[in-house]
Amino acid sequence: MANPHKKLHFTHDHIPCSVAIHDNVTEAASKFLLNADPQKLIDEFVDHLLELAEINEADQMEHFRYYEEELQELIDNNTTGGRGDEFS
């Protein structure tokens, strides 16, 4: 029921039916989602974002694996009786 004291009245609802996704982080192809059911559209959108996040995580893990291994070696040397000269 409309409030007679308000000056702004909405006469239509905005119901999402499509989403366009372009990702420049994972180099994944652009994706266009279309669904007449707004909840299903949002679910598909969030699922796609989660997929992109997983791809990005795997890419970053691979990209920084060398540094992780180097740090682990420094930690292992320092905790197994190494002199710690690596840090000086």
Phi and psi restraints in degrees (range 20) as a CNS / XPLOR table:
assign (resid 1 and name C) (resid 2 and name N)
       (resid 2 and name CA) (resid 2 and name C) 1.0 -73.9 20.0 2
assign (resid 2 and name N) (resid 2 and name CA)
       (resid 2 and name C) (resid 3 and name N) 1.0 144.5 20.0 2
assign (resid 2 and name C) (resid 3 and name N)
       (resid 3 and name CA) (resid 3 and name C) 1.0 -88.6 20.0 2
assign (resid 3 and name N) (resid 3 and name CA)
       (resid 3 and name C) (resid 4 and name N) 1.0 118.6 20.0 2
assign (resid 3 and name C) (resid 4 and name N)
       (resid 4 and name CA) (resid 4 and name C) 1.0 -67.4 20.0 2
assign (resid 4 and name N) (resid 4 and name CA)
       (resid 4 and name C) (resid 5 and name N) 1.0 -15.0 20.0 2
assign (resid 4 and name C) (resid 5 and name N)
       (resid 5 and name CA) (resid 5 and name C) 1.0 -88.7 20.0 2
assign (resid 5 and name N) (resid 5 and name CA)
       (resid 5 and name C) (resid 6 and name N) 1.0 -11.6 20.0 2
assign (resid 5 and name C) (resid 6 and name N)
       (resid 6 and name CA) (resid 6 and name C) 1.0 -88.7 20.0 2
assign (resid 6 and name N) (resid 6 and name CA)
       (resid 6 and name C) (resid 7 and name N) 1.0 143.3 20.0 2
assign (resid 6 and name C) (resid 7 and name N)
       (resid 7 and name CA) (resid 7 and name C) 1.0 -87.6 20.0 2
assign (resid 7 and name N) (resid 7 and name CA)
       (resid 7 and name C) (resid 8 and name N) 1.0 -23.7 20.0 2
assign (resid 7 and name C) (resid 8 and name N)
       (resid 8 and name CA) (resid 8 and name C) 1.0 -100.8 20.0 2
assign (resid 8 and name N) (resid 8 and name CA)
       (resid 8 and name C) (resid 9 and name N) 1.0 126.3 20.0 2
assign (resid 8 and name C) (resid 9 and name N)
       (resid 9 and name CA) (resid 9 and name C) 1.0 -127.2 20.0 2
assign (resid 9 and name N) (resid 9 and name CA)
       (resid 9 and name C) (resid 10 and name N) 1.0 131.4 20.0 2
assign (resid 9 and name C) (resid 10 and name N)
       (resid 10 and name CA) (resid 10 and name C) 1.0 -88.1 20.0 2
assign (resid 10 and name N) (resid 10 and name CA)
       (resid 10 and name C) (resid 11 and name N) 1.0 129.5 20.0 2
assign (resid 10 and name C) (resid 11 and name N)
       (resid 11 and name CA) (resid 11 and name C) 1.0 -106.7 20.0 2
assign (resid 11 and name N) (resid 11 and name CA)
       (resid 11 and name C) (resid 12 and name N) 1.0 -11.5 20.0 2
assign (resid 11 and name C) (resid 12 and name N)
       (resid 12 and name CA) (resid 12 and name C) 1.0 -138.6 20.0 2
assign (resid 12 and name N) (resid 12 and name CA)
       (resid 12 and name C) (resid 13 and name N) 1.0 155.9 20.0 2
assign (resid 12 and name C) (resid 13 and name N)
       (resid 13 and name CA) (resid 13 and name C) 1.0 -101.8 20.0 2
assign (resid 13 and name N) (resid 13 and name CA)
       (resid 13 and name C) (resid 14 and name N) 1.0 144.6 20.0 2
assign (resid 13 and name C) (resid 14 and name N)
       (resid 14 and name CA) (resid 14 and name C) 1.0 -93.2 20.0 2
assign (resid 14 and name N) (resid 14 and name CA)
       (resid 14 and name C) (resid 15 and name N) 1.0 115.4 20.0 2
assign (resid 14 and name C) (resid 15 and name N)
       (resid 15 and name CA) (resid 15 and name C) 1.0 -117.0 20.0 2
assign (resid 15 and name N) (resid 15 and name CA)
       (resid 15 and name C) (resid 16 and name N) 1.0 112.9 20.0 2
assign (resid 15 and name C) (resid 16 and name N)
       (resid 16 and name CA) (resid 16 and name C) 1.0 -64.7 20.0 2
assign (resid 16 and name N) (resid 16 and name CA)
       (resid 16 and name C) (resid 17 and name N) 1.0 140.1 20.0 2
assign (resid 16 and name C) (resid 17 and name N)
       (resid 17 and name CA) (resid 17 and name C) 1.0 -131.4 20.0 2
assign (resid 17 and name N) (resid 17 and name CA)
       (resid 17 and name C) (resid 18 and name N) 1.0 -10.2 20.0 2
assign (resid 17 and name C) (resid 18 and name N)
       (resid 18 and name CA) (resid 18 and name C) 1.0 -151.0 20.0 2
assign (resid 18 and name N) (resid 18 and name CA)
       (resid 18 and name C) (resid 19 and name N) 1.0 156.4 20.0 2
assign (resid 18 and name C) (resid 19 and name N)
       (resid 19 and name CA) (resid 19 and name C) 1.0 -143.0 20.0 2
assign (resid 19 and name N) (resid 19 and name CA)
       (resid 19 and name C) (resid 20 and name N) 1.0 132.3 20.0 2
assign (resid 19 and name C) (resid 20 and name N)
       (resid 20 and name CA) (resid 20 and name C) 1.0 -108.9 20.0 2
assign (resid 20 and name N) (resid 20 and name CA)
       (resid 20 and name C) (resid 21 and name N) 1.0 131.0 20.0 2
assign (resid 20 and name C) (resid 21 and name N)
       (resid 21 and name CA) (resid 21 and name C) 1.0 -124.4 20.0 2
assign (resid 21 and name N) (resid 21 and name CA)
       (resid 21 and name C) (resid 22 and name N) 1.0 125.4 20.0 2
assign (resid 21 and name C) (resid 22 and name N)
       (resid 22 and name CA) (resid 22 and name C) 1.0 -125.0 20.0 2
assign (resid 22 and name N) (resid 22 and name CA)
       (resid 22 and name C) (resid 23 and name N) 1.0 131.9 20.0 2
assign (resid 22 and name C) (resid 23 and name N)
       (resid 23 and name CA) (resid 23 and name C) 1.0 -122.5 20.0 2
assign (resid 23 and name N) (resid 23 and name CA)
       (resid 23 and name C) (resid 24 and name N) 1.0 123.0 20.0 2
assign (resid 23 and name C) (resid 24 and name N)
       (resid 24 and name CA) (resid 24 and name C) 1.0 -105.7 20.0 2
assign (resid 24 and name N) (resid 24 and name CA)
       (resid 24 and name C) (resid 25 and name N) 1.0 10.3 20.0 2
assign (resid 24 and name C) (resid 25 and name N)
       (resid 25 and name CA) (resid 25 and name C) 1.0 -96.0 20.0 2
assign (resid 25 and name N) (resid 25 and name CA)
       (resid 25 and name C) (resid 26 and name N) 1.0 -48.1 20.0 2
assign (resid 25 and name C) (resid 26 and name N)
       (resid 26 and name CA) (resid 26 and name C) 1.0 -96.8 20.0 2
assign (resid 26 and name N) (resid 26 and name CA)
       (resid 26 and name C) (resid 27 and name N) 1.0 -2.1 20.0 2
assign (resid 26 and name C) (resid 27 and name N)
       (resid 27 and name CA) (resid 27 and name C) 1.0 62.7 20.0 2
assign (resid 27 and name N) (resid 27 and name CA)
       (resid 27 and name C) (resid 28 and name N) 1.0 20.5 20.0 2
assign (resid 27 and name C) (resid 28 and name N)
       (resid 28 and name CA) (resid 28 and name C) 1.0 -72.6 20.0 2
assign (resid 28 and name N) (resid 28 and name CA)
       (resid 28 and name C) (resid 29 and name N) 1.0 153.4 20.0 2
assign (resid 28 and name C) (resid 29 and name N)
       (resid 29 and name CA) (resid 29 and name C) 1.0 -66.7 20.0 2
assign (resid 29 and name N) (resid 29 and name CA)
       (resid 29 and name C) (resid 30 and name N) 1.0 151.8 20.0 2
assign (resid 29 and name C) (resid 30 and name N)
       (resid 30 and name CA) (resid 30 and name C) 1.0 -62.1 20.0 2
assign (resid 30 and name N) (resid 30 and name CA)
       (resid 30 and name C) (resid 31 and name N) 1.0 151.6 20.0 2
assign (resid 30 and name C) (resid 31 and name N)
       (resid 31 and name CA) (resid 31 and name C) 1.0 -135.3 20.0 2
assign (resid 31 and name N) (resid 31 and name CA)
       (resid 31 and name C) (resid 32 and name N) 1.0 139.9 20.0 2
assign (resid 31 and name C) (resid 32 and name N)
       (resid 32 and name CA) (resid 32 and name C) 1.0 -120.1 20.0 2
assign (resid 32 and name N) (resid 32 and name CA)
       (resid 32 and name C) (resid 33 and name N) 1.0 119.7 20.0 2
assign (resid 32 and name C) (resid 33 and name N)
       (resid 33 and name CA) (resid 33 and name C) 1.0 -104.9 20.0 2
assign (resid 33 and name N) (resid 33 and name CA)
       (resid 33 and name C) (resid 34 and name N) 1.0 138.1 20.0 2
assign (resid 33 and name C) (resid 34 and name N)
       (resid 34 and name CA) (resid 34 and name C) 1.0 -138.4 20.0 2
assign (resid 34 and name N) (resid 34 and name CA)
       (resid 34 and name C) (resid 35 and name N) 1.0 125.8 20.0 2
assign (resid 34 and name C) (resid 35 and name N)
       (resid 35 and name CA) (resid 35 and name C) 1.0 -157.5 20.0 2
assign (resid 35 and name N) (resid 35 and name CA)
       (resid 35 and name C) (resid 36 and name N) 1.0 130.8 20.0 2
assign (resid 35 and name C) (resid 36 and name N)
       (resid 36 and name CA) (resid 36 and name C) 1.0 -71.2 20.0 2
assign (resid 36 and name N) (resid 36 and name CA)
       (resid 36 and name C) (resid 37 and name N) 1.0 -21.3 20.0 2
assign (resid 36 and name C) (resid 37 and name N)
       (resid 37 and name CA) (resid 37 and name C) 1.0 -91.4 20.0 2
assign (resid 37 and name N) (resid 37 and name CA)
       (resid 37 and name C) (resid 38 and name N) 1.0 110.8 20.0 2
assign (resid 37 and name C) (resid 38 and name N)
       (resid 38 and name CA) (resid 38 and name C) 1.0 -56.9 20.0 2
assign (resid 38 and name N) (resid 38 and name CA)
       (resid 38 and name C) (resid 39 and name N) 1.0 -39.3 20.0 2
assign (resid 38 and name C) (resid 39 and name N)
       (resid 39 and name CA) (resid 39 and name C) 1.0 -66.4 20.0 2
assign (resid 39 and name N) (resid 39 and name CA)
       (resid 39 and name C) (resid 40 and name N) 1.0 -41.5 20.0 2
assign (resid 39 and name C) (resid 40 and name N)
       (resid 40 and name CA) (resid 40 and name C) 1.0 -65.5 20.0 2
assign (resid 40 and name N) (resid 40 and name CA)
       (resid 40 and name C) (resid 41 and name N) 1.0 -38.1 20.0 2
assign (resid 40 and name C) (resid 41 and name N)
       (resid 41 and name CA) (resid 41 and name C) 1.0 -60.9 20.0 2
assign (resid 41 and name N) (resid 41 and name CA)
       (resid 41 and name C) (resid 42 and name N) 1.0 -47.0 20.0 2
assign (resid 41 and name C) (resid 42 and name N)
       (resid 42 and name CA) (resid 42 and name C) 1.0 -64.5 20.0 2
assign (resid 42 and name N) (resid 42 and name CA)
       (resid 42 and name C) (resid 43 and name N) 1.0 -40.6 20.0 2
assign (resid 42 and name C) (resid 43 and name N)
       (resid 43 and name CA) (resid 43 and name C) 1.0 -60.5 20.0 2
assign (resid 43 and name N) (resid 43 and name CA)
       (resid 43 and name C) (resid 44 and name N) 1.0 -44.8 20.0 2
assign (resid 43 and name C) (resid 44 and name N)
       (resid 44 and name CA) (resid 44 and name C) 1.0 -63.3 20.0 2
assign (resid 44 and name N) (resid 44 and name CA)
       (resid 44 and name C) (resid 45 and name N) 1.0 -40.5 20.0 2
assign (resid 44 and name C) (resid 45 and name N)
       (resid 45 and name CA) (resid 45 and name C) 1.0 -61.9 20.0 2
assign (resid 45 and name N) (resid 45 and name CA)
       (resid 45 and name C) (resid 46 and name N) 1.0 -49.4 20.0 2
assign (resid 45 and name C) (resid 46 and name N)
       (resid 46 and name CA) (resid 46 and name C) 1.0 -64.8 20.0 2
assign (resid 46 and name N) (resid 46 and name CA)
       (resid 46 and name C) (resid 47 and name N) 1.0 -41.2 20.0 2
assign (resid 46 and name C) (resid 47 and name N)
       (resid 47 and name CA) (resid 47 and name C) 1.0 -58.6 20.0 2
assign (resid 47 and name N) (resid 47 and name CA)
       (resid 47 and name C) (resid 48 and name N) 1.0 -42.1 20.0 2
assign (resid 47 and name C) (resid 48 and name N)
       (resid 48 and name CA) (resid 48 and name C) 1.0 -66.0 20.0 2
assign (resid 48 and name N) (resid 48 and name CA)
       (resid 48 and name C) (resid 49 and name N) 1.0 -41.3 20.0 2
assign (resid 48 and name C) (resid 49 and name N)
       (resid 49 and name CA) (resid 49 and name C) 1.0 -61.4 20.0 2
assign (resid 49 and name N) (resid 49 and name CA)
       (resid 49 and name C) (resid 50 and name N) 1.0 -40.1 20.0 2
assign (resid 49 and name C) (resid 50 and name N)
       (resid 50 and name CA) (resid 50 and name C) 1.0 -65.1 20.0 2
assign (resid 50 and name N) (resid 50 and name CA)
       (resid 50 and name C) (resid 51 and name N) 1.0 -38.3 20.0 2
assign (resid 50 and name C) (resid 51 and name N)
       (resid 51 and name CA) (resid 51 and name C) 1.0 -62.0 20.0 2
assign (resid 51 and name N) (resid 51 and name CA)
       (resid 51 and name C) (resid 52 and name N) 1.0 -43.6 20.0 2
assign (resid 51 and name C) (resid 52 and name N)
       (resid 52 and name CA) (resid 52 and name C) 1.0 -63.1 20.0 2
assign (resid 52 and name N) (resid 52 and name CA)
       (resid 52 and name C) (resid 53 and name N) 1.0 -38.3 20.0 2
assign (resid 52 and name C) (resid 53 and name N)
       (resid 53 and name CA) (resid 53 and name C) 1.0 -64.3 20.0 2
assign (resid 53 and name N) (resid 53 and name CA)
       (resid 53 and name C) (resid 54 and name N) 1.0 -40.4 20.0 2
assign (resid 53 and name C) (resid 54 and name N)
       (resid 54 and name CA) (resid 54 and name C) 1.0 -65.0 20.0 2
assign (resid 54 and name N) (resid 54 and name CA)
       (resid 54 and name C) (resid 55 and name N) 1.0 -42.3 20.0 2
assign (resid 54 and name C) (resid 55 and name N)
       (resid 55 and name CA) (resid 55 and name C) 1.0 -62.2 20.0 2
assign (resid 55 and name N) (resid 55 and name CA)
       (resid 55 and name C) (resid 56 and name N) 1.0 -44.9 20.0 2
assign (resid 55 and name C) (resid 56 and name N)
       (resid 56 and name CA) (resid 56 and name C) 1.0 -63.0 20.0 2
assign (resid 56 and name N) (resid 56 and name CA)
       (resid 56 and name C) (resid 57 and name N) 1.0 -41.9 20.0 2
assign (resid 56 and name C) (resid 57 and name N)
       (resid 57 and name CA) (resid 57 and name C) 1.0 -61.2 20.0 2
assign (resid 57 and name N) (resid 57 and name CA)
       (resid 57 and name C) (resid 58 and name N) 1.0 -45.1 20.0 2
assign (resid 57 and name C) (resid 58 and name N)
       (resid 58 and name CA) (resid 58 and name C) 1.0 -63.4 20.0 2
assign (resid 58 and name N) (resid 58 and name CA)
       (resid 58 and name C) (resid 59 and name N) 1.0 -41.6 20.0 2
assign (resid 58 and name C) (resid 59 and name N)
       (resid 59 and name CA) (resid 59 and name C) 1.0 -62.2 20.0 2
assign (resid 59 and name N) (resid 59 and name CA)
       (resid 59 and name C) (resid 60 and name N) 1.0 -44.2 20.0 2
assign (resid 59 and name C) (resid 60 and name N)
       (resid 60 and name CA) (resid 60 and name C) 1.0 -68.2 20.0 2
assign (resid 60 and name N) (resid 60 and name CA)
       (resid 60 and name C) (resid 61 and name N) 1.0 -38.4 20.0 2
assign (resid 60 and name C) (resid 61 and name N)
       (resid 61 and name CA) (resid 61 and name C) 1.0 -61.0 20.0 2
assign (resid 61 and name N) (resid 61 and name CA)
       (resid 61 and name C) (resid 62 and name N) 1.0 -42.4 20.0 2
assign (resid 61 and name C) (resid 62 and name N)
       (resid 62 and name CA) (resid 62 and name C) 1.0 -66.8 20.0 2
assign (resid 62 and name N) (resid 62 and name CA)
       (resid 62 and name C) (resid 63 and name N) 1.0 -42.5 20.0 2
assign (resid 62 and name C) (resid 63 and name N)
       (resid 63 and name CA) (resid 63 and name C) 1.0 -62.4 20.0 2
assign (resid 63 and name N) (resid 63 and name CA)
       (resid 63 and name C) (resid 64 and name N) 1.0 -39.8 20.0 2
assign (resid 63 and name C) (resid 64 and name N)
       (resid 64 and name CA) (resid 64 and name C) 1.0 -102.3 20.0 2
assign (resid 64 and name N) (resid 64 and name CA)
       (resid 64 and name C) (resid 65 and name N) 1.0 8.7 20.0 2
assign (resid 64 and name C) (resid 65 and name N)
       (resid 65 and name CA) (resid 65 and name C) 1.0 -56.8 20.0 2
assign (resid 65 and name N) (resid 65 and name CA)
       (resid 65 and name C) (resid 66 and name N) 1.0 -42.0 20.0 2
assign (resid 65 and name C) (resid 66 and name N)
       (resid 66 and name CA) (resid 66 and name C) 1.0 -56.7 20.0 2
assign (resid 66 and name N) (resid 66 and name CA)
       (resid 66 and name C) (resid 67 and name N) 1.0 -46.7 20.0 2
assign (resid 66 and name C) (resid 67 and name N)
       (resid 67 and name CA) (resid 67 and name C) 1.0 -67.2 20.0 2
assign (resid 67 and name N) (resid 67 and name CA)
       (resid 67 and name C) (resid 68 and name N) 1.0 -37.9 20.0 2
assign (resid 67 and name C) (resid 68 and name N)
       (resid 68 and name CA) (resid 68 and name C) 1.0 -62.7 20.0 2
assign (resid 68 and name N) (resid 68 and name CA)
       (resid 68 and name C) (resid 69 and name N) 1.0 -43.2 20.0 2
assign (resid 68 and name C) (resid 69 and name N)
       (resid 69 and name CA) (resid 69 and name C) 1.0 -65.2 20.0 2
assign (resid 69 and name N) (resid 69 and name CA)
       (resid 69 and name C) (resid 70 and name N) 1.0 -40.5 20.0 2
assign (resid 69 and name C) (resid 70 and name N)
       (resid 70 and name CA) (resid 70 and name C) 1.0 -63.2 20.0 2
assign (resid 70 and name N) (resid 70 and name CA)
       (resid 70 and name C) (resid 71 and name N) 1.0 -44.5 20.0 2
assign (resid 70 and name C) (resid 71 and name N)
       (resid 71 and name CA) (resid 71 and name C) 1.0 -64.1 20.0 2
assign (resid 71 and name N) (resid 71 and name CA)
       (resid 71 and name C) (resid 72 and name N) 1.0 -41.1 20.0 2
assign (resid 71 and name C) (resid 72 and name N)
       (resid 72 and name CA) (resid 72 and name C) 1.0 -63.3 20.0 2
assign (resid 72 and name N) (resid 72 and name CA)
       (resid 72 and name C) (resid 73 and name N) 1.0 -38.7 20.0 2
assign (resid 72 and name C) (resid 73 and name N)
       (resid 73 and name CA) (resid 73 and name C) 1.0 -64.1 20.0 2
assign (resid 73 and name N) (resid 73 and name CA)
       (resid 73 and name C) (resid 74 and name N) 1.0 -41.4 20.0 2
assign (resid 73 and name C) (resid 74 and name N)
       (resid 74 and name CA) (resid 74 and name C) 1.0 -62.6 20.0 2
assign (resid 74 and name N) (resid 74 and name CA)
       (resid 74 and name C) (resid 75 and name N) 1.0 -42.2 20.0 2
assign (resid 74 and name C) (resid 75 and name N)
       (resid 75 and name CA) (resid 75 and name C) 1.0 -64.3 20.0 2
assign (resid 75 and name N) (resid 75 and name CA)
       (resid 75 and name C) (resid 76 and name N) 1.0 -46.0 20.0 2
assign (resid 75 and name C) (resid 76 and name N)
       (resid 76 and name CA) (resid 76 and name C) 1.0 -61.6 20.0 2
assign (resid 76 and name N) (resid 76 and name CA)
       (resid 76 and name C) (resid 77 and name N) 1.0 -43.0 20.0 2
assign (resid 76 and name C) (resid 77 and name N)
       (resid 77 and name CA) (resid 77 and name C) 1.0 -65.1 20.0 2
assign (resid 77 and name N) (resid 77 and name CA)
       (resid 77 and name C) (resid 78 and name N) 1.0 -35.7 20.0 2
assign (resid 77 and name C) (resid 78 and name N)
       (resid 78 and name CA) (resid 78 and name C) 1.0 -75.5 20.0 2
assign (resid 78 and name N) (resid 78 and name CA)
       (resid 78 and name C) (resid 79 and name N) 1.0 -31.6 20.0 2
assign (resid 78 and name C) (resid 79 and name N)
       (resid 79 and name CA) (resid 79 and name C) 1.0 -94.0 20.0 2
assign (resid 79 and name N) (resid 79 and name CA)
       (resid 79 and name C) (resid 80 and name N) 1.0 -8.4 20.0 2
assign (resid 79 and name C) (resid 80 and name N)
       (resid 80 and name CA) (resid 80 and name C) 1.0 -109.7 20.0 2
assign (resid 80 and name N) (resid 80 and name CA)
       (resid 80 and name C) (resid 81 and name N) 1.0 28.9 20.0 2
assign (resid 80 and name C) (resid 81 and name N)
       (resid 81 and name CA) (resid 81 and name C) 1.0 97.8 20.0 2
assign (resid 81 and name N) (resid 81 and name CA)
       (resid 81 and name C) (resid 82 and name N) 1.0 4.2 20.0 2
assign (resid 81 and name C) (resid 82 and name N)
       (resid 82 and name CA) (resid 82 and name C) 1.0 -65.4 20.0 2
assign (resid 82 and name N) (resid 82 and name CA)
       (resid 82 and name C) (resid 83 and name N) 1.0 155.8 20.0 2
assign (resid 82 and name C) (resid 83 and name N)
       (resid 83 and name CA) (resid 83 and name C) 1.0 -78.0 20.0 2
assign (resid 83 and name N) (resid 83 and name CA)
       (resid 83 and name C) (resid 84 and name N) 1.0 -14.9 20.0 2
assign (resid 83 and name C) (resid 84 and name N)
       (resid 84 and name CA) (resid 84 and name C) 1.0 83.5 20.0 2
assign (resid 84 and name N) (resid 84 and name CA)
       (resid 84 and name C) (resid 85 and name N) 1.0 10.9 20.0 2
assign (resid 84 and name C) (resid 85 and name N)
       (resid 85 and name CA) (resid 85 and name C) 1.0 -62.5 20.0 2
assign (resid 85 and name N) (resid 85 and name CA)
       (resid 85 and name C) (resid 86 and name N) 1.0 -18.5 20.0 2
assign (resid 85 and name C) (resid 86 and name N)
       (resid 86 and name CA) (resid 86 and name C) 1.0 -61.9 20.0 2
assign (resid 86 and name N) (resid 86 and name CA)
       (resid 86 and name C) (resid 87 and name N) 1.0 -23.1 20.0 2
assign (resid 86 and name C) (resid 87 and name N)
       (resid 87 and name CA) (resid 87 and name C) 1.0 -93.1 20.0 2
assign (resid 87 and name N) (resid 87 and name CA)
       (resid 87 and name C) (resid 88 and name N) 1.0 -5.5 20.0 2
